[in-house]
Amino acid sequence: MRIAMNDLKLDSLWVLHPGDKSWPLDAKIRSVSGNDFFWGSLAESEFR
């Protein structure tokens, strides 16, 4: 994921999964549950 971020010049990366909880995988990589993504439970400033 870090290589992809570097190659694509991304500031952050979210990994969407069907689970119920979201958690950080790295300083700028986050595992995001479908519920949080679709229903807006994520904080607006997570990666800003």
Secondary structure, 3 states (H helix, E strand, C coil): CHHHHHHHCCCCEEEEECCCCCEECCCCEEEEEHHHHHHCCCCCCCCC
